[in-house]
Amino acid sequence: MGKRITIVLDEDLLKKLRLIQAKKIGKSTVAVSFSSVISEELRKALK
């Protein structure tokens, strides 16, 4: 389990991340949390 933190996102980043989440939800039969989307995108960016 991850550690809980608080961050402030710019509106444009928030919209992009929510869109990614919505696409994943549309393709899946299970819940897709916003936290999991953020973690996944950060992992991709930090490789």
mmCIF file as Biopython writes it, N, C-alpha, C and O atoms, coordinates in Angstrom:
data_model
#
loop_
_atom_site.group_PDB
_atom_site.id
_atom_site.type_symbol
_atom_site.label_atom_id
_atom_site.label_alt_id
_atom_site.label_comp_id
_atom_site.label_asym_id
_atom_site.label_entity_id
_atom_site.label_seq_id
_atom_site.pdbx_PDB_ins_code
_atom_site.Cartn_x
_atom_site.Cartn_y
_atom_site.Cartn_z
_atom_site.occupancy
_atom_site.B_iso_or_equiv
_atom_site.auth_seq_id
_atom_site.auth_asym_id
_atom_site.pdbx_PDB_model_num
ATOM 1   N N  . MET A ? 1  ? 0.842   -1.185 0.000   1.0 0.0 1  A 1 
ATOM 2   C CA . MET A ? 1  ? 0.000   0.000  0.000   1.0 0.0 1  A 1 
ATOM 3   C C  . MET A ? 1  ? 0.880   1.237  0.000   1.0 0.0 1  A 1 
ATOM 4   O O  . MET A ? 1  ? 1.928   1.276  0.644   1.0 0.0 1  A 1 
ATOM 5   N N  . GLY A ? 2  ? 0.438   2.235  -0.726  1.0 0.0 2  A 1 
ATOM 6   C CA . GLY A ? 2  ? 1.212   3.459  -0.857  1.0 0.0 2  A 1 
ATOM 7   C C  . GLY A ? 2  ? 1.040   4.391  0.318   1.0 0.0 2  A 1 
ATOM 8   O O  . GLY A ? 2  ? 0.249   4.136  1.227   1.0 0.0 2  A 1 
ATOM 9   N N  . LYS A ? 3  ? 1.779   5.458  0.288   1.0 0.0 3  A 1 
ATOM 10  C CA . LYS A ? 3  ? 1.722   6.486  1.325   1.0 0.0 3  A 1 
ATOM 11  C C  . LYS A ? 3  ? 0.826   7.618  0.855   1.0 0.0 3  A 1 
ATOM 12  O O  . LYS A ? 3  ? 0.908   8.037  -0.300  1.0 0.0 3  A 1 
ATOM 13  N N  . ARG A ? 4  ? -0.019  8.111  1.730   1.0 0.0 4  A 1 
ATOM 14  C CA . ARG A ? 4  ? -0.936  9.195  1.391   1.0 0.0 4  A 1 
ATOM 15  C C  . ARG A ? 4  ? -0.202  10.530 1.440   1.0 0.0 4  A 1 
ATOM 16  O O  . ARG A ? 4  ? 0.460   10.862 2.424   1.0 0.0 4  A 1 
ATOM 17  N N  . ILE A ? 5  ? -0.337  11.290 0.345   1.0 0.0 5  A 1 
ATOM 18  C CA . ILE A ? 5  ? 0.235   12.639 0.283   1.0 0.0 5  A 1 
ATOM 19  C C  . ILE A ? 5  ? -0.795  13.574 -0.336  1.0 0.0 5  A 1 
ATOM 20  O O  . ILE A ? 5  ? -1.771  13.125 -0.937  1.0 0.0 5  A 1 
ATOM 21  N N  . THR A ? 6  ? -0.576  14.850 -0.190  1.0 0.0 6  A 1 
ATOM 22  C CA . THR A ? 6  ? -1.453  15.847 -0.795  1.0 0.0 6  A 1 
ATOM 23  C C  . THR A ? 6  ? -0.635  16.640 -1.814  1.0 0.0 6  A 1 
ATOM 24  O O  . THR A ? 6  ? 0.468   17.099 -1.517  1.0 0.0 6  A 1 
ATOM 25  N N  . ILE A ? 7  ? -1.190  16.794 -3.017  1.0 0.0 7  A 1 
ATOM 26  C CA . ILE A ? 7  ? -0.533  17.595 -4.051  1.0 0.0 7  A 1 
ATOM 27  C C  . ILE A ? 7  ? -1.557  18.538 -4.663  1.0 0.0 7  A 1 
ATOM 28  O O  . ILE A ? 7  ? -2.763  18.321 -4.547  1.0 0.0 7  A 1 
ATOM 29  N N  . VAL A ? 8  ? -1.076  19.568 -5.304  1.0 0.0 8  A 1 
ATOM 30  C CA . VAL A ? 8  ? -1.933  20.508 -6.017  1.0 0.0 8  A 1 
ATOM 31  C C  . VAL A ? 8  ? -1.623  20.367 -7.500  1.0 0.0 8  A 1 
ATOM 32  O O  . VAL A ? 8  ? -0.472  20.501 -7.916  1.0 0.0 8  A 1 
ATOM 33  N N  . LEU A ? 9  ? -2.661  20.095 -8.300  1.0 0.0 9  A 1 
ATOM 34  C CA . LEU A ? 9  ? -2.488  19.923 -9.745  1.0 0.0 9  A 1 
ATOM 35  C C  . LEU A ? 9  ? -3.068  21.106 -10.492 1.0 0.0 9  A 1 
ATOM 36  O O  . LEU A ? 9  ? -4.103  21.647 -10.103 1.0 0.0 9  A 1 
ATOM 37  N N  . ASP A ? 10 ? -2.406  21.507 -11.560 1.0 0.0 10 A 1 
ATOM 38  C CA . ASP A ? 10 ? -2.962  22.517 -12.448 1.0 0.0 10 A 1 
ATOM 39  C C  . ASP A ? 10 ? -4.200  21.940 -13.122 1.0 0.0 10 A 1 
ATOM 40  O O  . ASP A ? 10 ? -4.304  20.727 -13.305 1.0 0.0 10 A 1 
ATOM 41  N N  . GLU A ? 11 ? -5.123  22.794 -13.485 1.0 0.0 11 A 1 
ATOM 42  C CA . GLU A ? 11 ? -6.390  22.359 -14.093 1.0 0.0 11 A 1 
ATOM 43  C C  . GLU A ? 11 ? -6.171  21.537 -15.361 1.0 0.0 11 A 1 
ATOM 44  O O  . GLU A ? 11 ? -6.868  20.547 -15.587 1.0 0.0 11 A 1 
ATOM 45  N N  . ASP A ? 12 ? -5.207  21.942 -16.188 1.0 0.0 12 A 1 
ATOM 46  C CA . ASP A ? 12 ? -4.983  21.203 -17.431 1.0 0.0 12 A 1 
ATOM 47  C C  . ASP A ? 12 ? -4.484  19.783 -17.163 1.0 0.0 12 A 1 
ATOM 48  O O  . ASP A ? 12 ? -4.879  18.850 -17.863 1.0 0.0 12 A 1 
ATOM 49  N N  . LEU A ? 13 ? -3.623  19.607 -16.160 1.0 0.0 13 A 1 
ATOM 50  C CA . LEU A ? 13 ? -3.157  18.269 -15.798 1.0 0.0 13 A 1 
ATOM 51  C C  . LEU A ? 13 ? -4.291  17.432 -15.211 1.0 0.0 13 A 1 
ATOM 52  O O  . LEU A ? 13 ? -4.411  16.243 -15.510 1.0 0.0 13 A 1 
ATOM 53  N N  . LEU A ? 14 ? -5.101  18.043 -14.396 1.0 0.0 14 A 1 
ATOM 54  C CA . LEU A ? 14 ? -6.233  17.346 -13.802 1.0 0.0 14 A 1 
ATOM 55  C C  . LEU A ? 14 ? -7.174  16.816 -14.882 1.0 0.0 14 A 1 
ATOM 56  O O  . LEU A ? 14 ? -7.619  15.670 -14.820 1.0 0.0 14 A 1 
ATOM 57  N N  . LYS A ? 15 ? -7.470  17.654 -15.866 1.0 0.0 15 A 1 
ATOM 58  C CA . LYS A ? 15 ? -8.358  17.238 -16.959 1.0 0.0 15 A 1 
ATOM 59  C C  . LYS A ? 15 ? -7.758  16.075 -17.748 1.0 0.0 15 A 1 
ATOM 60  O O  . LYS A ? 15 ? -8.466  15.131 -18.098 1.0 0.0 15 A 1 
ATOM 61  N N  . LYS A ? 16 ? -6.454  16.142 -18.029 1.0 0.0 16 A 1 
ATOM 62  C CA . LYS A ? 16 ? -5.798  15.075 -18.779 1.0 0.0 16 A 1 
ATOM 63  C C  . LYS A ? 16 ? -5.805  13.762 -17.994 1.0 0.0 16 A 1 
ATOM 64  O O  . LYS A ? 16 ? -6.060  12.697 -18.557 1.0 0.0 16 A 1 
ATOM 65  N N  . LEU A ? 17 ? -5.528  13.845 -16.707 1.0 0.0 17 A 1 
ATOM 66  C CA . LEU A ? 17 ? -5.521  12.640 -15.881 1.0 0.0 17 A 1 
ATOM 67  C C  . LEU A ? 17 ? -6.923  12.052 -15.739 1.0 0.0 17 A 1 
ATOM 68  O O  . LEU A ? 17 ? -7.085  10.832 -15.756 1.0 0.0 17 A 1 
ATOM 69  N N  . ARG A ? 18 ? -7.926  12.898 -15.601 1.0 0.0 18 A 1 
ATOM 70  C CA . ARG A ? 18 ? -9.307  12.411 -15.506 1.0 0.0 18 A 1 
ATOM 71  C C  . ARG A ? 18 ? -9.743  11.757 -16.827 1.0 0.0 18 A 1 
ATOM 72  O O  . ARG A ? 18 ? -10.491 10.779 -16.822 1.0 0.0 18 A 1 
ATOM 73  N N  . LEU A ? 19 ? -9.277  12.297 -17.943 1.0 0.0 19 A 1 
ATOM 74  C CA . LEU A ? 19 ? -9.589  11.703 -19.243 1.0 0.0 19 A 1 
ATOM 75  C C  . LEU A ? 19 ? -8.943  10.320 -19.374 1.0 0.0 19 A 1 
ATOM 76  O O  . LEU A ? 19 ? -9.570  9.383  -19.869 1.0 0.0 19 A 1 
ATOM 77  N N  . ILE A ? 20 ? -7.700  10.196 -18.932 1.0 0.0 20 A 1 
ATOM 78  C CA . ILE A ? 20 ? -7.028  8.898  -18.936 1.0 0.0 20 A 1 
ATOM 79  C C  . ILE A ? 20 ? -7.801  7.921  -18.060 1.0 0.0 20 A 1 
ATOM 80  O O  . ILE A ? 20 ? -8.003  6.769  -18.442 1.0 0.0 20 A 1 
ATOM 81  N N  . GLN A ? 21 ? -8.231  8.375  -16.892 1.0 0.0 21 A 1 
ATOM 82  C CA . GLN A ? 21 ? -9.009  7.530  -15.997 1.0 0.0 21 A 1 
ATOM 83  C C  . GLN A ? 21 ? -10.315 7.091  -16.661 1.0 0.0 21 A 1 
ATOM 84  O O  . GLN A ? 21 ? -10.685 5.919  -16.591 1.0 0.0 21 A 1 
ATOM 85  N N  . ALA A ? 22 ? -10.999 8.013  -17.293 1.0 0.0 22 A 1 
ATOM 86  C CA . ALA A ? 22 ? -12.271 7.693  -17.948 1.0 0.0 22 A 1 
ATOM 87  C C  . ALA A ? 22 ? -12.082 6.650  -19.044 1.0 0.0 22 A 1 
ATOM 88  O O  . ALA A ? 22 ? -12.904 5.744  -19.180 1.0 0.0 22 A 1 
ATOM 89  N N  . LYS A ? 23 ? -11.006 6.765  -19.830 1.0 0.0 23 A 1 
ATOM 90  C CA . LYS A ? 23 ? -10.725 5.790  -20.881 1.0 0.0 23 A 1 
ATOM 91  C C  . LYS A ? 23 ? -10.451 4.411  -20.293 1.0 0.0 23 A 1 
ATOM 92  O O  . LYS A ? 23 ? -10.909 3.402  -20.829 1.0 0.0 23 A 1 
ATOM 93  N N  . LYS A ? 24 ? -9.700  4.368  -19.185 1.0 0.0 24 A 1 
ATOM 94  C CA . LYS A ? 24 ? -9.410  3.090  -18.534 1.0 0.0 24 A 1 
ATOM 95  C C  . LYS A ? 24 ? -10.679 2.470  -17.961 1.0 0.0 24 A 1 
ATOM 96  O O  . LYS A ? 24 ? -10.857 1.254  -18.032 1.0 0.0 24 A 1 
ATOM 97  N N  . ILE A ? 25 ? -11.548 3.273  -17.405 1.0 0.0 25 A 1 
ATOM 98  C CA . ILE A ? 25 ? -12.818 2.779  -16.861 1.0 0.0 25 A 1 
ATOM 99  C C  . ILE A ? 25 ? -13.667 2.207  -17.987 1.0 0.0 25 A 1 
ATOM 100 O O  . ILE A ? 25 ? -14.305 1.167  -17.822 1.0 0.0 25 A 1 
ATOM 101 N N  . GLY A ? 26 ? -13.677 2.881  -19.126 1.0 0.0 26 A 1 
ATOM 102 C CA . GLY A ? 26 ? -14.452 2.416  -20.273 1.0 0.0 26 A 1 
ATOM 103 C C  . GLY A ? 26 ? -13.989 1.073  -20.811 1.0 0.0 26 A 1 
ATOM 104 O O  . GLY A ? 26 ? -14.784 0.305  -21.353 1.0 0.0 26 A 1 
ATOM 105 N N  . LYS A ? 27 ? -12.700 0.791  -20.661 1.0 0.0 27 A 1 
ATOM 106 C CA . LYS A ? 27 ? -12.129 -0.454 -21.176 1.0 0.0 27 A 1 
ATOM 107 C C  . LYS A ? 27 ? -12.125 -1.574 -20.141 1.0 0.0 27 A 1 
ATOM 108 O O  . LYS A ? 27 ? -11.785 -2.713 -20.464 1.0 0.0 27 A 1 
ATOM 109 N N  . SER A ? 28 ? -12.496 -1.265 -18.906 1.0 0.0 28 A 1 
ATOM 110 C CA . SER A ? 28 ? -12.356 -2.230 -17.829 1.0 0.0 28 A 1 
ATOM 111 C C  . SER A ? 28 ? -13.696 -2.570 -17.194 1.0 0.0 28 A 1 
ATOM 112 O O  . SER A ? 28 ? -14.664 -1.819 -17.314 1.0 0.0 28 A 1 
ATOM 113 N N  . THR A ? 29 ? -13.737 -3.695 -16.526 1.0 0.0 29 A 1 
ATOM 114 C CA . THR A ? 29 ? -14.938 -4.083 -15.773 1.0 0.0 29 A 1 
ATOM 115 C C  . THR A ? 29 ? -14.740 -3.872 -14.278 1.0 0.0 29 A 1 
ATOM 116 O O  . THR A ? 29 ? -15.645 -4.130 -13.486 1.0 0.0 29 A 1 
ATOM 117 N N  . VAL A ? 30 ? -13.561 -3.406 -13.895 1.0 0.0 30 A 1 
ATOM 118 C CA . VAL A ? 30 ? -13.265 -3.140 -12.490 1.0 0.0 30 A 1 
ATOM 119 C C  . VAL A ? 30 ? -13.034 -1.650 -12.283 1.0 0.0 30 A 1 
ATOM 120 O O  . VAL A ? 30 ? -12.811 -0.905 -13.237 1.0 0.0 30 A 1 
ATOM 121 N N  . ALA A ? 31 ? -13.089 -1.231 -11.034 1.0 0.0 31 A 1 
ATOM 122 C CA . ALA A ? 31 ? -12.883 0.180  -10.703 1.0 0.0 31 A 1 
ATOM 123 C C  . ALA A ? 31 ? -11.443 0.602  -11.020 1.0 0.0 31 A 1 
ATOM 124 O O  . ALA A ? 31 ? -10.509 -0.189 -10.889 1.0 0.0 31 A 1 
ATOM 125 N N  . VAL A ? 32 ? -11.286 1.844  -11.434 1.0 0.0 32 A 1 
ATOM 126 C CA . VAL A ? 32 ? -9.965  2.424  -11.704 1.0 0.0 32 A 1 
ATOM 127 C C  . VAL A ? 32 ? -9.865  3.699  -10.877 1.0 0.0 32 A 1 
ATOM 128 O O  . VAL A ? 32 ? -10.524 4.695  -11.174 1.0 0.0 32 A 1 
ATOM 129 N N  . SER A ? 33 ? -9.037  3.659  -9.838  1.0 0.0 33 A 1 
ATOM 130 C CA . SER A ? 33 ? -8.934  4.818  -8.951  1.0 0.0 33 A 1 
ATOM 131 C C  . SER A ? 33 ? -8.083  5.918  -9.575  1.0 0.0 33 A 1 
ATOM 132 O O  . SER A ? 33 ? -7.216  5.660  -10.410 1.0 0.0 33 A 1 
ATOM 133 N N  . PHE A ? 34 ? -8.348  7.135  -9.156  1.0 0.0 34 A 1 
ATOM 134 C CA . PHE A ? 34 ? -7.566  8.273  -9.626  1.0 0.0 34 A 1 
ATOM 135 C C  . PHE A ? 34 ? -6.122  8.130  -9.157  1.0 0.0 34 A 1 
ATOM 136 O O  . PHE A ? 34 ? -5.195  8.477  -9.888  1.0 0.0 34 A 1 
ATOM 137 N N  . SER A ? 35 ? -5.928  7.627  -7.952  1.0 0.0 35 A 1 
ATOM 138 C CA . SER A ? 35 ? -4.574  7.422  -7.423  1.0 0.0 35 A 1 
ATOM 139 C C  . SER A ? 35 ? -3.778  6.441  -8.275  1.0 0.0 35 A 1 
ATOM 140 O O  . SER A ? 35 ? -2.590  6.648  -8.520  1.0 0.0 35 A 1 
ATOM 141 N N  . SER A ? 36 ? -4.431  5.377  -8.724  1.0 0.0 36 A 1 
ATOM 142 C CA . SER A ? 36 ? -3.716  4.397  -9.550  1.0 0.0 36 A 1 
ATOM 143 C C  . SER A ? 36 ? -3.327  4.998  -10.895 1.0 0.0 36 A 1 
ATOM 144 O O  . SER A ? 36 ? -2.263  4.685  -11.430 1.0 0.0 36 A 1 
ATOM 145 N N  . VAL A ? 37 ? -4.175  5.853  -11.439 1.0 0.0 37 A 1 
ATOM 146 C CA . VAL A ? 37 ? -3.859  6.528  -12.705 1.0 0.0 37 A 1 
ATOM 147 C C  . VAL A ? 37 ? -2.653  7.440  -12.520 1.0 0.0 37 A 1 
ATOM 148 O O  . VAL A ? 37 ? -1.740  7.436  -13.345 1.0 0.0 37 A 1 
ATOM 149 N N  . ILE A ? 38 ? -2.643  8.215  -11.449 1.0 0.0 38 A 1 
ATOM 150 C CA . ILE A ? 38 ? -1.516  9.115  -11.184 1.0 0.0 38 A 1 
ATOM 151 C C  . ILE A ? 38 ? -0.228  8.311  -11.014 1.0 0.0 38 A 1 
ATOM 152 O O  . ILE A ? 38 ? 0.801   8.664  -11.590 1.0 0.0 38 A 1 
ATOM 153 N N  . SER A ? 39 ? -0.275  7.243  -10.232 1.0 0.0 39 A 1 
ATOM 154 C CA . SER A ? 39 ? 0.918   6.422  -10.008 1.0 0.0 39 A 1 
ATOM 155 C C  . SER A ? 39 ? 1.435   5.824  -11.304 1.0 0.0 39 A 1 
ATOM 156 O O  . SER A ? 39 ? 2.639   5.835  -11.561 1.0 0.0 39 A 1 
ATOM 157 N N  . GLU A ? 40 ? 0.535   5.307  -12.116 1.0 0.0 40 A 1 
ATOM 158 C CA . GLU A ? 40 ? 0.936   4.710  -13.389 1.0 0.0 40 A 1 
ATOM 159 C C  . GLU A ? 40 ? 1.586   5.735  -14.311 1.0 0.0 40 A 1 
ATOM 160 O O  . GLU A ? 40 ? 2.621   5.465  -14.920 1.0 0.0 40 A 1 
ATOM 161 N N  . GLU A ? 41 ? 0.977   6.904  -14.410 1.0 0.0 41 A 1 
ATOM 162 C CA . GLU A ? 41 ? 1.530   7.945  -15.287 1.0 0.0 41 A 1 
ATOM 163 C C  . GLU A ? 41 ? 2.870   8.467  -14.772 1.0 0.0 41 A 1 
ATOM 164 O O  . GLU A ? 41 ? 3.754   8.775  -15.571 1.0 0.0 41 A 1 
ATOM 165 N N  . LEU A ? 42 ? 3.034   8.572  -13.472 1.0 0.0 42 A 1 
ATOM 166 C CA . LEU A ? 42 ? 4.320   8.996  -12.903 1.0 0.0 42 A 1 
ATOM 167 C C  . LEU A ? 42 ? 5.398   7.953  -13.179 1.0 0.0 42 A 1 
ATOM 168 O O  . LEU A ? 42 ? 6.533   8.297  -13.508 1.0 0.0 42 A 1 
ATOM 169 N N  . ARG A ? 43 ? 5.034   6.664  -13.043 1.0 0.0 43 A 1 
ATOM 170 C CA . ARG A ? 43 ? 6.013   5.605  -13.347 1.0 0.0 43 A 1 
ATOM 171 C C  . ARG A ? 43 ? 6.483   5.688  -14.795 1.0 0.0 43 A 1 
ATOM 172 O O  . ARG A ? 43 ? 7.675   5.560  -15.076 1.0 0.0 43 A 1 
ATOM 173 N N  . LYS A ? 44 ? 5.541   5.904  -15.711 1.0 0.0 44 A 1 
ATOM 174 C CA . LYS A ? 44 ? 5.904   6.029  -17.131 1.0 0.0 44 A 1 
ATOM 175 C C  . LYS A ? 44 ? 6.854   7.210  -17.337 1.0 0.0 44 A 1 
ATOM 176 O O  . LYS A ? 44 ? 7.861   7.095  -18.035 1.0 0.0 44 A 1 
ATOM 177 N N  . ALA A ? 45 ? 6.522   8.337  -16.723 1.0 0.0 45 A 1 
ATOM 178 C CA . ALA A ? 45 ? 7.303   9.560  -16.925 1.0 0.0 45 A 1 
ATOM 179 C C  . ALA A ? 45 ? 8.696   9.480  -16.299 1.0 0.0 45 A 1 
ATOM 180 O O  . ALA A ? 45 ? 9.633   10.117 -16.781 1.0 0.0 45 A 1 
ATOM 181 N N  . LEU A ? 46 ? 8.830   8.697  -15.228 1.0 0.0 46 A 1 
ATOM 182 C CA . LEU A ? 46 ? 10.092  8.653  -14.504 1.0 0.0 46 A 1 
ATOM 183 C C  . LEU A ? 46 ? 10.997  7.497  -14.906 1.0 0.0 46 A 1 
ATOM 184 O O  . LEU A ? 46 ? 12.039  7.292  -14.283 1.0 0.0 46 A 1 
ATOM 185 N N  . LYS A ? 47 ? 10.627  6.743  -15.926 1.0 0.0 47 A 1 
ATOM 186 C CA . LYS A ? 47 ? 11.486  5.642  -16.412 1.0 0.0 47 A 1 
ATOM 187 C C  . LYS A ? 47 ? 12.740  6.159  -17.028 1.0 0.0 47 A 1 
ATOM 188 O O  . LYS A ? 47 ? 13.572  5.376  -17.486 1.0 0.0 47 A 1 
#
